[in-house]
Amino acid sequence: MSENIFDVVIIGGGPAGLTAGLYCSRARLNTMLIEKMILGGQVMITTDVENYPGFPGGIAGPELMERFQTHCQEFGLQVTTGNVENINDNGKIKELSVDGKKILARAVIIATGAQPRKLGVPGEQELIGRGVSYCATCDGAFFRNVPVAINGGGDTAVEEAMFLSRFASKVYLIHRRDQLRAISLLQDKYLDEN
Ligand SMILES: Cc1cc2nc3c(=O)[nH]c(=O)nc-3n(C[C@H](O)[C@H](O)[C@H](O)COP(=O)(O)OP(=O)(O)OC[C@H]3O[C@@H](n4cnc5c(N)ncnc54)[C@H](O)[C@@H]3O)c2cc1C
């Protein structure tokens, strides 16, 4: 594995990594995608995706990701499982440590995504994608005419609360301080609207 120098190595097999993989392999670059868990990233735990163009009525997250993979395979994207632990930039050639092994690349695309900070309360894990959500713009439309509670008092929480008020019958903003942390401009807007 170590003597082959890839044109591109992509770290992360979520939608961003697979999209990069599609473009690179279609451009006939010798491309390797490295994923430490399962291909598809966070979308693998998404029950329904309703905002991806071309799928009226929505599509199950895992099914969409399977299509991404099949599409990438058509262009010969190479995929391996492994955790990228380190990248050494030795000038033109980058050296990646993947579970103790070395992989060499001319270019590296980092598509390692993000992890929402969890609340850590009972039931949270089991209900992800079934009522518990970390993204209002992704999932707000699923909560039409039902009450929604948002946890947090910062900018994101207040912005998401305003967005969700378009759908939900009632929006509760639950925060632990005596006042919101969100910037005052947002607070004013929020208080005006409520
Ligand atoms: C429950 C839920 C529902 C959602 N619903 C929607 C929706 O309906 N519509 C929408 O648009 N968005 C939705 N989202 C958001 C969407 O899933 C993310 O925006 C999207 O997955 C981000 O893609 P990404 O490729 O950047 O990162 P990710 O999907 O996070 O993928 C990153 C990948 O990188 C891998 N990785 C990380 N570090 C390493 C490493 N060191 N070595 C190797 N691999 C590594 C991870 O294992 C992961 O598979 C939802 C998210 C969740 C959690």
The ligand as a Gaussian input file, in Angstrom:
#p B3LYP/6-31G(d) Opt

LIG

0 1
 C      -30.216000      12.834000      12.484000
 C      -29.711000      13.709000      11.356000
 C      -30.577000      14.076000      10.344000
 C      -30.123000      14.896000       9.307000
 N      -31.010000      15.178000       8.304000
 C      -30.596000      15.921000       7.263000
 C      -31.491000      16.202000       6.187000
 O      -32.620000      15.738000       6.156000
 N      -31.025000      16.990000       5.184000
 C      -29.761000      17.520000       5.192000
 O      -29.417000      18.241000       4.263000
 N      -28.894000      17.243000       6.188000
 C      -29.274000      16.462000       7.222000
 N      -28.414000      16.218000       8.243000
 C      -27.075000      16.804000       8.196000
 C      -26.176000      15.960000       7.255000
 O      -26.185000      14.612000       7.669000
 C      -24.751000      16.531000       7.332000
 O      -24.791000      17.900000       6.944000
 C      -23.836000      15.775000       6.377000
 O      -23.784000      14.392000       6.709000
 C      -22.418000      16.355000       6.440000
 O      -21.663000      15.626000       5.506000
 P      -20.098000      15.494000       5.600000
 O      -19.667000      14.546000       4.537000
 O      -19.503000      16.847000       5.632000
 O      -19.796000      14.884000       7.053000
 P      -20.277000      13.533000       7.786000
 O      -21.584000      13.043000       7.280000
 O      -20.137000      13.844000       9.244000
 O      -19.156000      12.480000       7.364000
 C      -17.836000      12.587000       7.820000
 C      -17.232000      11.204000       7.761000
 O      -15.836000      11.313000       8.059000
 C      -15.469000      10.170000       8.817000
 N      -14.246000      10.496000       9.536000
 C      -14.091000      11.453000      10.499000
 N      -12.813000      11.470000      10.938000
 C      -12.157000      10.516000      10.232000
 C      -10.802000      10.050000      10.233000
 N       -9.871000      10.579000      11.053000
 N      -10.456000       9.036000       9.394000
 C      -11.386000       8.501000       8.551000
 N      -12.679000       8.893000       8.510000
 C      -13.060000       9.893000       9.332000
 C      -16.657000       9.937000       9.739000
 O      -16.673000       8.593000      10.223000
 C      -17.822000      10.249000       8.808000
 O      -18.319000       9.090000       8.154000
 C      -28.798000      15.380000       9.290000
 C      -27.916000      15.011000      10.315000
 C      -28.348000      14.177000      11.335000
 C      -27.376000      13.767000      12.421000

